[in-house]
Structures are given as C-alpha cells and as structure tokens.
C-alpha cells in the first residue's frame, strides 16, 4: 500500500515539475513577440513569485479539508493557466497570466508537500527528498521539451495548449466513458458473470484511458493483489471524483456483502443522471457564450444590411 502511494505521489511531483517549468524557456520568444523590455520581463517574473505566495497562503486555508481533491482541481487550473502566456497580447496580459500560474503552482506545491509529509509519517522513514528529486526531474523534462519545441519552431501558444490539454482531455475522456462502462459492467454481472469477468468484457469492448485503467486493475488482481488494494490503486492513479465515488461504493458493497450487481446498476443510473445534468448545464451556458460572437459579428452585419440602403437614401437627401 505504501509503495503504491509512493509511486503515485512521485508521479504527481514529476508532472508538477514539468508543468511549472515548461513556459520558462519560451520567455525569449514571448519577449520578442510582445516587444518587452528587460524590466518588463523582470516584473512579469515578479508576478509569478507574488502569485506563488498568494497560492500557498490559500492552500493553507483548505489544507484541513484534505489535500487530494484540491490537488486535482489545482492541477487542472494550472494546465488551463499555462495557455495564458501564449494568448497574451501585451505586457499587462502576460503579467496577469504569470500571476495566475504562480498562484496555482503555489497552491499545488503546499498541498503536494502535505501529502508527501503524511506519506513519510506513515512509512516511518525519509521520503520527501526523493519526491523533490522527482520534481527536479520533471522540471528538467519540461525545460528540455520546451527547448526542443522552440528549436522545432513550435509557437509558445501551441506548446502551452499541448501541455495544458493533456490532463484535461484525459479526465474528460474518462468521464465520457464512465456511464457506458458501468452499464456494461452491470449487464454482465446481472447476466451471471463474475466481477472480474465483467471487467474483462469492458476491456475488450472499449478503447479508452478508462478501459486501460480497468485492464491494469484486472491484471493486478490476477497477479494476486486483493481487490480492495487494486481498486484503491485505480482511485489514486486517476484522481477523477466520479470514478473515486464508484470505487468507494464498490469497496463498501464488497465489505458489507451487498450484491455487486445492484451497486453497479445504481452507480450507472447515477452517472447517467450526472452526464444529463452536465449536458443541461452546458446548454444553459450556451446563450451567454454565443452573445459575444452575436454582438460582435452577426448584429453588425445585420445592421449594415438593414440600415445600409436607408443610410444611403438619407445621405442623398441631405446633399
């Protein structure tokens, strides 16, 4: 158990280090693109430092409520914030984007170190130095990959979108497949198959990150790892709240002797309701999102078409 937790935290530090440093080698390109002075670049870097202090202070306020969920949310926020420098059109926007990146990085830094300290306490031996080593390795990987992107002529915006989009896309893919996966699991179990057999059916019929994670979990159980530990590992690897809730419900049912088929059916229905609510939420936000292109692009064209002839006639009348 400690070993799997140590691997998960090490990977988290590695990814965090890569995300924190992937933008640094692109500063010369940003400086040339925005025509900044050395003093403005220094102020932008100061914004990152100030944001880190603010983010660290905010992390201490939520630390008592548990670090894991906030680390996940902060990681997604960091990936989104990385796009900011590539979109910046002037010094002010670059300053604000680096302030946001610093805030999310400081927030994650405190929470990840809290997780590392708790794991070190459980293990009873020093571990934090090793985790910081993984952060440094991630920083090297992020810097080298950014340098390679610059050498290949990849623009900073494209690089930042690629780095920031990996985590977001993988999470969205898991959420998309989870209801269908639970439906197939429930149907297979109700048809008389064992739970491991139902997992095998899911892995054969789906090609997605979620199916890959279930396949890895199945392999761990086949190698002798208890079901509870295998699913705890799945929960730690993915850090998706909906999948974590499913794993908790499954483990509780297994411990209490509740039929797994009933739990799977309930979880599948709940996930379909959540996906329906998510779709309704997206549809509800659509009128607000469409307002900008409507006002900026469609309304002016309509006004030109409708009022253009009238304006021409009025102009001729005043001549």
C-alpha positions as CSV (number, residue, x, y, z in Angstrom):
1,X,0.0,0.0,0.0
2,X,2.8,2.5,1.0
3,X,4.7,1.5,-2.2
4,X,1.7,2.3,-4.5
5,X,1.1,5.6,-2.7
6,X,4.7,6.5,-3.0
7,X,4.7,5.8,-6.8
8,X,1.5,7.9,-7.2
9,X,3.0,10.9,-5.2
10,X,6.3,10.6,-7.1
11,X,4.4,10.8,-10.5
12,X,2.4,13.8,-9.2
13,X,5.6,15.6,-8.3
14,X,7.2,14.7,-11.6
15,X,4.2,16.1,-13.6
16,X,4.0,19.2,-11.4
17,X,7.7,20.0,-12.0
18,X,7.2,19.6,-15.8
19,X,4.2,21.9,-15.8
20,X,5.9,24.5,-13.7
21,X,8.9,24.9,-16.0
22,X,7.6,24.3,-19.5
23,X,7.0,28.0,-20.0
24,X,10.3,29.3,-18.8
25,X,12.4,28.5,-21.9
26,X,9.8,30.3,-24.0
27,X,10.4,33.7,-22.3
28,X,12.7,35.0,-25.1
29,X,10.1,34.2,-27.7
30,X,7.4,35.9,-25.6
31,X,9.7,38.9,-25.1
32,X,10.3,39.3,-28.8
33,X,6.6,38.8,-29.7
34,X,5.3,41.3,-27.2
35,X,8.3,43.8,-27.7
36,X,9.1,43.8,-24.0
37,X,12.0,45.4,-22.2
38,X,14.2,43.6,-19.7
39,X,12.5,45.5,-16.9
40,X,9.0,44.3,-18.0
41,X,10.2,40.7,-18.2
42,X,11.5,41.1,-14.6
43,X,8.2,42.5,-13.4
44,X,6.4,39.6,-15.1
45,X,8.6,37.1,-13.2
46,X,7.9,39.0,-10.0
47,X,4.2,38.5,-10.7
48,X,4.8,34.7,-10.7
49,X,6.5,34.9,-7.4
50,X,3.7,37.0,-5.9
51,X,1.1,34.6,-7.2
52,X,3.0,31.7,-5.7
53,X,2.9,33.3,-2.2
54,X,-0.8,34.0,-2.6
55,X,-1.5,30.5,-3.7
56,X,0.5,29.0,-0.9
57,X,-1.5,31.1,1.6
58,X,-4.8,29.9,0.0
59,X,-3.7,26.3,0.2
60,X,-3.1,26.5,4.0
61,X,-6.8,27.6,4.4
62,X,-8.1,24.5,2.7
63,X,-5.5,22.0,3.9
64,X,-7.7,20.9,6.8
65,X,-10.3,19.7,4.4
66,X,-8.0,17.2,2.7
67,X,-5.4,17.7,0.0
68,X,-6.2,15.2,-2.7
69,X,-9.3,16.7,-4.2
70,X,-7.8,20.2,-4.1
71,X,-4.6,18.9,-5.8
72,X,-6.7,17.6,-8.6
73,X,-8.6,20.8,-9.1
74,X,-5.4,22.9,-8.8
75,X,-3.7,20.7,-11.4
76,X,-6.5,21.3,-13.9
77,X,-6.4,25.0,-13.1
78,X,-2.6,25.1,-13.7
79,X,-3.0,23.4,-17.1
80,X,-5.6,25.9,-18.1
81,X,-3.5,28.8,-16.8
82,X,-0.5,27.7,-18.9
83,X,-2.3,28.8,-22.0
84,X,-2.4,32.4,-20.7
85,X,1.2,33.5,-21.7
86,X,0.7,32.2,-25.2
87,X,-2.5,34.3,-25.6
88,X,-1.1,37.4,-24.1
89,X,-1.2,40.4,-26.4
90,X,0.7,42.9,-24.2
91,X,2.6,43.2,-21.0
92,X,-0.5,43.5,-18.8
93,X,-1.9,40.3,-20.0
94,X,1.4,38.5,-19.6
95,X,1.7,39.9,-16.1
96,X,-1.8,38.6,-15.2
97,X,-1.2,35.2,-16.7
98,X,2.0,34.6,-14.9
99,X,0.4,35.8,-11.7
100,X,-2.3,33.1,-12.2
101,X,0.3,30.4,-13.0
102,X,2.2,31.3,-9.8
103,X,-1.0,31.2,-7.7
104,X,-1.9,27.7,-9.0
105,X,1.7,26.5,-8.7
106,X,2.0,27.8,-5.1
107,X,-1.4,26.2,-4.2
108,X,-0.4,22.8,-5.6
109,X,3.1,23.0,-4.0
110,X,1.8,23.3,-0.4
111,X,-0.8,20.5,-0.9
112,X,1.5,18.1,-2.6
113,X,4.1,18.6,0.1
114,X,1.4,18.0,2.7
115,X,0.6,14.7,1.0
116,X,4.3,13.8,0.9
117,X,4.7,14.6,4.6
118,X,1.7,12.4,5.5
119,X,3.1,9.5,3.5
120,X,6.5,10.0,5.1
121,X,4.9,9.7,8.5
122,X,3.1,6.5,7.6
123,X,6.2,5.0,6.1
124,X,8.4,5.9,9.1
125,X,11.4,6.9,7.0
126,X,12.5,9.9,5.0
127,X,10.7,10.2,1.6
128,X,10.3,13.9,0.9
129,X,13.8,14.4,-0.5
130,X,13.0,11.7,-3.1
131,X,9.8,13.4,-4.1
132,X,11.6,16.7,-4.5
133,X,14.1,14.8,-6.7
134,X,11.1,13.7,-8.9
135,X,10.0,17.4,-9.1
136,X,13.5,18.4,-10.3
137,X,13.5,15.6,-12.9
138,X,10.1,16.8,-14.1
139,X,11.5,20.4,-14.3
140,X,14.3,19.1,-16.4
141,X,11.9,17.2,-18.7
142,X,9.7,20.3,-19.0
143,X,12.5,22.6,-19.8
144,X,14.1,20.2,-22.3
145,X,10.8,19.6,-24.1
146,X,10.1,23.3,-24.2
147,X,13.6,23.9,-25.7
148,X,13.1,21.2,-28.3
149,X,9.7,22.8,-29.2
150,X,11.4,26.2,-29.6
151,X,14.1,24.6,-31.7
152,X,11.5,23.0,-33.9
153,X,9.7,26.3,-34.5
154,X,6.6,25.4,-32.4
155,X,5.0,28.6,-31.1
156,X,4.6,29.1,-27.4
157,X,0.8,29.1,-27.7
158,X,0.8,25.7,-29.4
159,X,3.2,24.3,-26.8
160,X,1.2,25.6,-23.8
161,X,-2.1,24.3,-25.2
162,X,-0.5,20.9,-25.8
163,X,0.9,20.7,-22.3
164,X,-2.2,22.0,-20.6
165,X,-4.6,19.9,-22.6
166,X,-3.2,16.5,-21.8
167,X,-4.6,16.3,-18.3
168,X,-7.9,18.0,-19.2
169,X,-8.5,15.7,-22.2
170,X,-7.7,12.5,-20.3
171,X,-10.0,13.5,-17.5
172,X,-12.9,14.4,-19.9
173,X,-12.4,11.1,-21.8
174,X,-12.7,9.1,-18.6
175,X,-15.9,10.9,-17.6
176,X,-17.4,10.4,-21.0
177,X,-16.9,6.6,-21.0
178,X,-17.7,6.0,-17.3
179,X,-21.5,5.7,-17.6
180,X,-21.3,3.3,-20.6
181,X,-18.7,1.3,-18.8
182,X,-20.8,1.0,-15.7
183,X,-23.8,0.0,-17.8
184,X,-21.8,-2.8,-19.4
185,X,-20.4,-3.9,-16.0
186,X,-24.0,-4.1,-14.6
187,X,-25.4,-6.0,-17.5
188,X,-22.5,-8.5,-17.5
189,X,-22.8,-9.1,-13.7
190,X,-26.6,-9.5,-13.9
191,X,-26.1,-12.0,-16.8
192,X,-24.3,-14.2,-14.4
193,X,-20.6,-13.3,-14.9
194,X,-18.2,-12.7,-12.1
195,X,-17.0,-9.2,-11.5
196,X,-13.5,-9.9,-12.9
197,X,-15.1,-11.5,-16.0
198,X,-17.3,-8.3,-16.4
199,X,-14.1,-6.2,-16.2
200,X,-12.6,-8.3,-18.9
201,X,-15.6,-7.7,-21.1
202,X,-15.3,-4.0,-20.6
203,X,-11.6,-4.0,-21.5
204,X,-12.4,-5.9,-24.7
205,X,-15.2,-3.6,-25.8
206,X,-13.8,-0.2,-25.0
207,X,-10.6,1.6,-26.3
208,X,-10.1,4.5,-23.9
209,X,-7.9,5.6,-20.9
210,X,-10.7,4.3,-18.6
211,X,-10.6,0.8,-20.2
212,X,-6.8,0.8,-19.9
213,X,-7.0,1.6,-16.2
214,X,-9.6,-1.1,-15.7
215,X,-7.3,-3.5,-17.6
216,X,-4.4,-2.6,-15.4
217,X,-6.6,-3.1,-12.3
218,X,-7.6,-6.6,-13.6
219,X,-4.0,-7.6,-14.2
220,X,-3.1,-6.6,-10.6
221,X,-5.9,-8.8,-9.3
222,X,-4.8,-11.7,-11.5
223,X,-1.3,-11.3,-10.0
224,X,-2.7,-11.8,-6.5
225,X,-3.3,-8.2,-5.3
226,X,-6.6,-8.1,-3.2
227,X,-9.5,-6.4,-5.0
228,X,-9.6,-3.7,-2.4
229,X,-6.0,-2.7,-2.9
230,X,-6.3,-2.9,-6.7
231,X,-9.2,-0.5,-6.8
232,X,-7.5,1.8,-4.3
233,X,-4.6,2.0,-6.7
234,X,-7.1,2.8,-9.5
235,X,-8.5,5.6,-7.5
236,X,-5.1,7.1,-6.8
237,X,-4.0,6.8,-10.4
238,X,-7.0,8.6,-11.9
239,X,-8.0,11.2,-9.3
240,X,-11.4,11.6,-11.0
241,X,-14.1,12.3,-8.4
242,X,-16.8,10.4,-10.2
243,X,-14.6,7.3,-10.6
244,X,-13.4,7.6,-7.0
245,X,-17.1,7.6,-5.8
246,X,-17.7,4.5,-7.8
247,X,-14.7,2.8,-6.3
248,X,-15.7,3.7,-2.8
249,X,-19.3,2.4,-3.4
250,X,-17.8,-0.8,-4.8
251,X,-15.5,-1.4,-1.9
252,X,-18.2,-0.7,0.7
253,X,-20.5,-3.2,-1.1
254,X,-17.8,-5.7,-1.1
255,X,-17.1,-5.2,2.6
256,X,-20.8,-5.3,3.6
257,X,-21.8,-8.2,1.4
258,X,-24.2,-6.2,-0.8
259,X,-24.8,-7.7,-4.3
260,X,-22.4,-6.0,-6.7
261,X,-24.9,-6.1,-9.5
262,X,-27.3,-3.8,-7.5
263,X,-24.5,-1.4,-6.8
264,X,-23.3,-1.3,-10.4
265,X,-26.9,-0.7,-11.6
266,X,-27.3,2.2,-9.1
267,X,-24.0,3.7,-10.0
268,X,-24.7,3.5,-13.7
269,X,-28.0,5.3,-13.3
270,X,-26.4,8.0,-11.1
271,X,-23.6,8.6,-13.7
272,X,-26.2,8.9,-16.5
273,X,-28.1,11.4,-14.4
274,X,-24.8,13.4,-13.8
275,X,-24.0,13.3,-17.5
276,X,-27.5,14.5,-18.3
277,X,-27.2,17.3,-15.8
278,X,-23.8,18.2,-17.3
279,X,-25.3,18.4,-20.8
280,X,-28.1,20.6,-19.5
281,X,-25.6,22.9,-17.7
282,X,-23.6,23.2,-21.0
283,X,-26.8,24.0,-22.9
284,X,-27.8,26.6,-20.2
285,X,-24.4,28.4,-20.6
286,X,-24.7,28.4,-24.4
287,X,-26.8,31.6,-24.7
288,X,-24.2,33.5,-22.7
289,X,-21.3,32.2,-24.7
290,X,-23.0,32.9,-28.0
291,X,-23.7,36.5,-27.0
292,X,-20.1,37.7,-27.8
293,X,-20.0,36.5,-31.5
294,X,-23.6,37.5,-31.9
295,X,-23.0,41.1,-30.8
296,X,-19.6,41.5,-32.5
297,X,-20.1,39.7,-35.8
298,X,-23.7,39.0,-36.6
299,X,-25.5,42.1,-35.4
300,X,-23.2,44.5,-37.2
301,X,-23.7,42.6,-40.5
302,X,-27.5,42.7,-40.0
303,X,-27.4,46.4,-39.2
304,X,-25.4,47.0,-42.4
305,X,-27.8,45.0,-44.5
306,X,-30.9,46.6,-42.9
307,X,-29.8,50.2,-42.4
308,X,-27.4,50.5,-45.3
309,X,-29.9,51.3,-48.0
310,X,-31.7,53.7,-45.7
311,X,-28.5,55.4,-44.8
312,X,-27.6,55.8,-48.5
313,X,-31.0,57.4,-49.1
314,X,-30.7,59.7,-46.2
315,X,-27.3,60.8,-47.3
316,X,-28.6,61.6,-50.8
317,X,-31.4,63.6,-49.3
318,X,-29.0,65.9,-47.4
319,X,-26.8,66.6,-50.4
